[in-house]
Amino acid sequence: KRHGQGTYTFANGDMYTGMWAQGVKHGPGMYFSAANNSKFHGHWHHGEFRSGDWVANTDVYKGEFEQEKPVADGTYRFLNGNTQRGTYVKKELPLEEEEEADEEEEEK
C-alpha cells in the first residue's frame, strides 16, 4: 500500500501528487484530472478531498468539499477578476413519484 509522499499516474491520465496513508490520499496533495483539465489542490482525508482550491479552466473555487463538491462557505475567483462569495447548500432533488405528481397537477 502507498504510504508517505509520492506521485501516482492513473491509467486514464489523471495524476495525484501528495501524501498517502494506508493506500489512500491523506494529507496535503494535488489531483489533476486529464479528462477536463481541472485540479484539486489542498487537503485530503481518508481518500476524500476536504478543503482547498478547485481549479477549472481559469476559474478557482476555494473552500470546503464533500464528495468532491463544494459545501459550506467558499469563494469563486473568475478570470475576469470577479469574485463571488457564498455558502453552498446541498439541494435535495425530488423523487420520481413526486415529479410525476407535480406534472399531473400541471396538466389539470
KOLFI-869751 format. One line per 10 residues: their letters; for each residue x, y, z of N, C-alpha, C, CB. Coordinates in pm, 1 decimal, padded with zeros to 6 digits. Glycine has a CB too. Example, Ala and Ser with C-alpha at 12.3 -4.5 7.8 and 13.67 -1.06 7.14 Angstrom:
2
as	01319.0,-00569.0,00780.0,01230.0,-00450.0,00780.0,01320.0,-00330.0,00780.0,01130.8,-00447.3,00904.6 | 01285.0,-00225.0,00708.0,01367.0,-00106.0,00714.0,01290.0,00003.0,00787.0,01408.4,-00059.8,00572.5
***
This chain:
108
krhgqgtytf	00084.4,-00118.8,00000.0,00000.0,00000.0,00000.0,00088.0,00123.9,00000.0,-00095.5,00000.5,00121.9 | 00039.3,00226.3,-00073.1,00113.0,00352.2,-00075.6,00107.1,00417.6,00062.2,00056.1,00447.5,-00184.0 | 00219.8,00472.4,00104.5,00225.6,00539.0,00233.9,00339.3,00641.4,00229.4,00246.3,00435.4,00350.6 | 00308.7,00765.7,00269.8,00408.1,00871.5,00265.4,00392.4,00956.6,00140.5,00547.9,00812.8,00271.4 | 00491.6,01037.6,00110.5,00491.0,01128.4,-00004.8,00511.1,01049.3,-00133.4,00600.9,01236.7,00009.6 | 00432.5,01084.6,-00236.6,00452.8,01016.7,-00364.2,00364.5,01070.7,-00474.6,00428.3,00870.2,-00348.4 | 00391.4,01022.5,-00595.6,00314.5,01059.8,-00714.1,00264.9,00932.9,-00780.9,00399.8,01145.2,-00813.0 | 00138.2,00934.8,-00821.1,00080.7,00820.1,-00890.6,00006.0,00870.7,-01013.3,-00014.0,00738.5,-00797.0 | 00032.5,00810.0,-01127.5,-00038.9,00842.2,-01251.2,-00134.4,00727.7,-01281.3,00060.5,00866.0,-01370.7 | -00260.5,00759.6,-01294.3,-00364.7,00661.1,-01319.6,-00369.7,00625.8,-01468.1,-00501.2,00713.6,-01272.4
angdmytgmw	-00430.0,00512.4,-01501.5,-00437.6,00464.8,-01639.9,-00508.4,00564.8,-01731.7,-00509.8,00330.6,-01644.8 | -00602.6,00643.5,-01677.0,-00676.8,00740.4,-01758.9,-00603.0,00872.6,-01776.9,-00811.7,00767.0,-01696.9 | -00480.8,00882.9,-01722.8,-00401.5,01004.9,-01736.2,-00411.0,01098.9,-01618.0,-00442.7,01077.3,-01857.9 | -00503.6,01074.0,-01522.8,-00512.1,01154.8,-01401.9,-00386.0,01132.5,-01319.3,-00639.7,01119.8,-01319.6 | -00353.4,01229.6,-01234.7,-00232.8,01217.6,-01154.4,-00255.8,01276.2,-01014.8,-00114.6,01287.9,-01223.8 | -00203.7,01210.0,-00914.1,-00206.9,01260.9,-00776.9,-00064.1,01270.4,-00726.4,-00293.2,01169.5,-00683.7 | -00031.1,01385.7,-00668.9,00098.0,01407.3,-00604.9,00070.7,01457.1,-00464.5,00187.0,01508.5,-00685.4 | 00121.6,01387.0,-00364.9,00099.9,01429.6,-00227.8,00119.5,01316.8,-00130.6,-00037.2,01486.9,-00211.9 | 00053.5,01330.5,-00017.5,00067.3,01233.0,00090.0,-00033.8,01120.1,00075.0,00050.5,01300.7,00225.7 | 00013.3,01000.6,00112.4,-00068.6,00879.8,00112.8,-00064.4,00820.3,00253.5,-00018.5,00776.1,00005.6
aqgvkhgpgm	-00174.0,00753.5,00292.1,-00176.3,00678.8,00418.2,-00260.4,00553.2,00396.3,-00234.0,00766.3,00536.6 | -00201.5,00439.3,00422.4,-00272.5,00312.4,00407.6,-00334.8,00296.1,00268.7,-00380.4,00301.2,00513.7 | -00266.6,00345.8,00165.6,-00310.3,00327.9,00028.0,-00408.2,00430.2,-00025.7,-00369.8,00197.6,00015.1 | -00445.3,00530.4,00053.6,-00538.1,00633.8,00005.8,-00477.1,00772.7,00024.0,-00673.4,00624.6,00080.7 | -00527.6,00868.5,-00053.9,-00482.2,01006.9,-00042.8,-00518.2,01058.3,00096.9,-00546.4,01097.1,-00154.7 | -00418.7,01114.1,00166.9,-00444.1,01160.9,00302.4,-00339.2,01266.3,00338.1,-00441.7,01042.4,00404.2 | -00386.0,01390.1,00361.4,-00294.3,01499.7,00389.9,-00288.1,01593.8,00271.1,-00154.0,01446.5,00424.0 | -00185.9,01678.8,00264.6,-00174.4,01773.5,00153.2,-00143.4,01702.0,00021.7,-00065.7,01877.3,00182.9 | -00207.4,01750.9,-00086.1,-00181.3,01691.4,-00216.7,-00250.1,01765.9,-00328.8,-00224.9,01547.8,-00217.7 | -00221.6,01721.9,-00451.3,-00281.0,01781.0,-00571.8,-00323.4,01669.2,-00665.8,-00181.1,01877.7,-00642.7
yfsaannskf	-00450.0,01675.2,-00710.2,-00504.1,01577.4,-00803.3,-00535.0,01649.2,-00933.2,-00631.2,01507.1,-00745.8 | -00482.3,01598.0,-01043.2,-00505.8,01655.4,-01176.0,-00595.8,01561.1,-01254.7,-00371.2,01680.3,-01251.8 | -00704.9,01613.4,-01311.0,-00796.0,01536.4,-01394.9,-00765.0,01564.6,-01541.3,-00944.0,01570.3,-01362.4 | -00719.0,01462.7,-01611.8,-00683.5,01479.1,-01752.7,-00807.0,01501.1,-01840.2,-00606.3,01357.1,-01801.9 | -00919.4,01441.4,-01804.5,-01040.7,01448.6,-01886.6,-01092.7,01591.3,-01901.8,-01149.3,01361.3,-01826.3 | -01088.9,01669.4,-01792.8,-01143.0,01806.0,-01801.2,-01041.3,01913.1,-01765.0,-01262.8,01819.2,-01710.8 | -00914.5,01874.3,-01756.9,-00806.1,01969.3,-01732.5,-00829.5,02053.0,-01606.0,-00789.8,02061.3,-01852.9 | -00879.9,01989.2,-01501.6,-00900.7,02059.9,-01375.2,-00813.8,01995.8,-01268.5,-01050.7,02057.8,-01333.1 | -00801.3,02065.9,-01155.3,-00723.5,02007.3,-01046.5,-00779.8,02048.3,-00911.9,-00577.0,02048.6,-01057.0 | -00757.7,01961.4,-00814.3,-00789.8,01985.8,-00674.9,-00657.2,01996.3,-00602.1,-00881.6,01872.6,-00614.2
hghwhhgefr	-00636.7,02106.2,-00532.0,-00510.8,02127.7,-00460.1,-00544.3,02166.9,-00317.5,-00422.7,02237.3,-00529.4 | -00509.2,02079.9,-00222.4,-00541.9,02111.7,-00084.3,-00524.7,01992.5,00006.0,-00682.4,02163.3,-00074.2 | -00624.6,01969.1,00092.1,-00613.9,01867.4,00195.9,-00710.7,01751.4,00170.5,-00640.6,01929.2,00333.2 | -00658.4,01629.5,00182.5,-00734.4,01505.9,00164.3,-00747.3,01436.7,00299.4,-00666.0,01412.0,00059.5 | -00859.5,01367.3,00318.6,-00881.8,01293.2,00442.6,-00940.4,01156.3,00407.0,-00977.0,01372.0,00539.8 | -00862.8,01052.7,00430.8,-00904.9,00915.1,00400.7,-00959.3,00901.6,00258.1,-01011.5,00869.5,00501.0 | -00887.7,00959.6,00162.2,-00922.6,00945.1,00020.9,-01017.3,01049.4,-00034.6,-00981.8,00813.9,-00000.2 | -01074.8,01135.4,00048.9,-01168.0,01237.4,00002.1,-01105.8,01375.7,00011.8,-01298.0,01232.2,00082.4 | -01127.4,01456.8,-00093.5,-01082.2,01595.9,-00093.1,-01171.7,01673.8,00001.7,-01084.7,01658.1,-00237.2 | -01112.9,01741.9,00100.3,-01191.6,01810.8,00202.7,-01185.3,01962.4,00196.4,-01146.5,01767.0,00336.3
sgdwvantdv	-01067.8,02018.5,00161.9,-01058.4,02164.1,00158.2,-00942.1,02206.9,00070.2,-01042.2,02221.4,00300.0 | -00957.9,02324.4,00010.3,-00851.7,02378.0,-00073.5,-00906.5,02444.8,-00197.3,-00755.6,02269.1,-00112.6 | -00829.4,02437.8,-00305.6,-00865.0,02503.4,-00431.5,-00906.6,02400.7,-00536.2,-00747.3,02587.4,-00483.5 | -01014.0,02433.5,-00607.7,-01057.2,02355.7,-00723.9,-01037.9,02449.0,-00842.2,-01208.9,02303.8,-00711.2 | -00944.5,02415.3,-00930.0,-00912.7,02498.6,-01045.4,-00972.7,02432.6,-01169.0,-00757.6,02518.4,-01061.0 | -01068.6,02500.2,-01230.2,-01134.3,02451.4,-01351.3,-01116.9,02557.5,-01458.9,-01286.5,02419.9,-01326.2 | -01046.6,02521.0,-01564.1,-01007.8,02616.5,-01667.0,-00924.5,02726.0,-01601.0,-01133.2,02676.5,-01739.5 | -00976.6,02847.1,-01594.4,-00901.2,02955.9,-01531.7,-00972.2,03006.4,-01405.8,-00881.3,03071.7,-01631.4 | -01084.0,02944.0,-01370.2,-01160.0,02983.9,-01251.7,-01115.5,02901.0,-01132.1,-01312.3,02967.7,-01275.5 | -01119.1,02962.3,-01014.1,-01072.7,02894.3,-00892.8,-01179.3,02904.9,-00784.8,-00938.4,02954.4,-00843.0
ykgefeqekp	-01215.6,02790.8,-00727.8,-01304.3,02788.2,-00612.1,-01221.3,02749.2,-00491.3,-01424.1,02689.5,-00633.2 | -01230.5,02825.6,-00384.4,-01157.1,02796.3,-00260.9,-01258.6,02776.3,-00150.0,-01055.9,02911.0,-00224.7 | -01249.9,02660.0,-00084.7,-01343.0,02633.6,00023.7,-01336.5,02490.0,00069.8,-01482.9,02667.2,-00018.5 | -01447.0,02445.8,00126.9,-01457.9,02309.4,00176.4,-01534.3,02223.8,00076.3,-01527.0,02306.5,00313.9 | -01509.2,02092.7,00083.6,-01569.5,02000.0,-00011.2,-01622.2,01877.0,00060.7,-01468.5,01959.4,-00118.6 | -01723.4,01815.4,-00001.1,-01776.1,01687.3,00044.5,-01810.5,01608.5,-00081.2,-01902.1,01704.9,00139.8 | -01756.4,01489.7,-00094.1,-01773.1,01406.8,-00212.9,-01733.6,01484.2,-00339.7,-01918.8,01357.6,-00223.4 | -01622.8,01556.9,-00327.7,-01564.8,01636.9,-00436.1,-01658.3,01744.3,-00490.9,-01523.7,01546.6,-00548.0 | -01750.0,01792.4,-00406.2,-01840.2,01901.4,-00442.2,-01829.8,02009.5,-00334.8,-01988.0,01850.5,-00457.3 | -01840.0,02137.3,-00374.9,-01832.5,02246.0,-00276.3,-01943.6,02235.1,-00171.7,-01840.7,02382.0,-00346.7
vadgtyrfln	-01908.4,02262.5,-00046.9,-02005.1,02270.7,00062.6,-01965.6,02387.1,00152.7,-02011.3,02136.4,00143.5 | -02060.0,02436.9,00226.6,-02035.7,02544.0,00324.1,-01988.2,02672.3,00254.9,-01931.4,02498.6,00428.3 | -01912.5,02754.6,00326.6,-01866.2,02883.3,00274.1,-01751.9,02863.3,00175.2,-01821.3,02975.5,00388.9 | -01751.2,02946.9,00070.9,-01643.7,02938.9,-00026.2,-01638.8,03062.4,-00114.1,-01659.3,02815.4,-00111.4 | -01534.2,03071.2,-00195.3,-01514.0,03185.9,-00282.9,-01473.2,03139.0,-00421.5,-01407.9,03280.9,-00225.0 | -01541.2,03190.6,-00523.1,-01503.2,03169.3,-00663.0,-01429.2,03293.3,-00711.5,-01628.7,03139.8,-00752.9 | -01316.3,03274.1,-00777.2,-01244.2,03383.3,-00845.0,-01244.6,03349.5,-00993.7,-01095.0,03400.9,-00789.1 | -01291.1,03443.5,-01073.8,-01302.0,03422.6,-01217.1,-01190.5,03494.9,-01290.7,-01437.8,03469.3,-01267.7 | -01160.4,03448.3,-01410.9,-01052.6,03505.2,-01492.0,-01068.6,03656.5,-01510.2,-01048.2,03436.8,-01628.4 | -01192.6,03703.4,-01524.4,-01215.3,03846.7,-01548.1,-01196.5,03931.9,-01422.9,-01354.7,03868.0,-01602.3
gntqrgtyvk	-01160.7,03869.1,-01310.3,-01136.3,03943.5,-01187.4,-01253.4,03945.2,-01091.1,-01099.8,04082.5,-01220.7 | -01370.9,03902.3,-01135.5,-01486.2,03898.8,-01046.0,-01466.4,03793.3,-00937.8,-01615.3,03870.8,-01125.1 | -01523.3,03820.9,-00821.5,-01519.4,03727.5,-00709.5,-01661.2,03707.9,-00659.7,-01426.2,03778.7,-00595.1 | -01695.2,03582.8,-00632.0,-01827.7,03551.0,-00578.8,-01808.4,03471.8,-00449.8,-01913.9,03470.1,-00683.1 | -01865.8,03525.2,-00340.6,-01857.9,03456.9,-00211.8,-01996.8,03409.1,-00173.4,-01798.9,03549.9,-00101.9 | -02001.5,03295.2,-00108.3,-02131.8,03245.8,-00066.9,-02122.2,03116.2,00009.8,-02220.3,03227.3,-00185.9 | -02239.6,03062.2,00037.0,-02249.9,02936.8,00108.9,-02321.5,02835.7,00020.5,-02323.9,02955.5,00243.9 | -02256.9,02723.6,-00002.6,-02319.3,02616.6,-00079.0,-02408.5,02536.0,00013.9,-02212.7,02525.8,-00146.3 | -02532.2,02513.3,-00030.1,-02627.0,02432.3,00044.2,-02672.9,02321.5,-00049.7,-02748.3,02518.0,00097.7 | -02659.2,02197.4,-00005.5,-02699.8,02084.8,-00087.8,-02850.3,02085.5,-00104.2,-02652.6,01952.1,-00026.7
kelpleeeee	-02894.7,02077.0,-00229.6,-03037.2,02076.7,-00258.4,-03079.6,01933.6,-00288.8,-03071.4,02172.1,-00377.1 | -03178.8,01886.6,-00216.2,-03230.0,01752.4,-00238.6,-03322.1,01754.9,-00360.0,-03304.4,01698.9,-00113.0 | -03300.4,01661.8,-00452.2,-03386.5,01651.5,-00568.5,-03510.3,01570.0,-00533.0,-03311.1,01587.9,-00687.2 | -03625.9,01606.9,-00588.7,-03747.7,01530.5,-00557.3,-03740.0,01390.3,-00617.0,-03873.1,01603.9,-00610.3 | -03810.6,01299.0,-00553.4,-03819.0,01163.0,-00604.4,-03901.4,01161.5,-00732.9,-03880.6,01068.4,-00498.7 | -03883.4,01058.6,-00816.1,-03956.9,01049.7,-00943.1,-04107.2,01054.8,-00920.9,-03920.1,00921.2,-01017.3 | -04156.9,00988.5,-00814.9,-04300.6,00988.3,-00787.4,-04351.4,01130.0,-00763.9,-04331.9,00900.1,-00665.7 | -04276.1,01209.5,-00690.9,-04316.6,01346.9,-00664.3,-04317.2,01428.4,-00792.9,-04223.7,01411.5,-00560.8 | -04218.1,01405.4,-00881.6,-04212.1,01475.9,-01008.6,-04332.2,01441.7,-01094.8,-04083.0,01442.6,-01082.3 | -04368.6,01313.1,-01099.1,-04482.9,01270.4,-01178.2,-04611.0,01333.7,-01125.9,-04494.8,01118.2,-01177.3
adeeeeek	-04626.2,01339.2,-00993.8,-04743.8,01400.8,-00933.1,-04751.6,01548.8,-00967.8,-04741.7,01382.2,-00781.2 | -04636.2,01616.5,-00963.2,-04629.5,01758.1,-00999.8,-04671.1,01779.4,-01144.7,-04488.1,01812.5,-00977.4 | -04624.0,01692.3,-01234.6,-04656.3,01703.4,-01377.3,-04805.4,01681.4,-01399.4,-04574.3,01601.7,-01460.1 | -04865.5,01586.1,-01328.3,-05008.4,01559.9,-01341.0,-05089.1,01680.2,-01295.2,-05047.9,01435.9,-01260.5 | -05047.3,01744.8,-01187.2,-05115.7,01862.9,-01136.5,-05108.4,01977.2,-01237.5,-05055.1,01906.2,-01002.5 | -04995.1,01991.9,-01304.5,-04977.9,02098.6,-01403.5,-05066.9,02075.5,-01523.7,-04832.1,02108.4,-01447.8 | -05093.1,01949.5,-01560.2,-05175.2,01918.4,-01677.1,-05321.6,01948.8,-01652.2,-05158.8,01772.6,-01716.0 | -05366.8,01949.7,-01526.4,-05509.1,01971.3,-01493.7,-05550.3,02113.3,-01513.4,-05538.2,01930.9,-01351.9
***
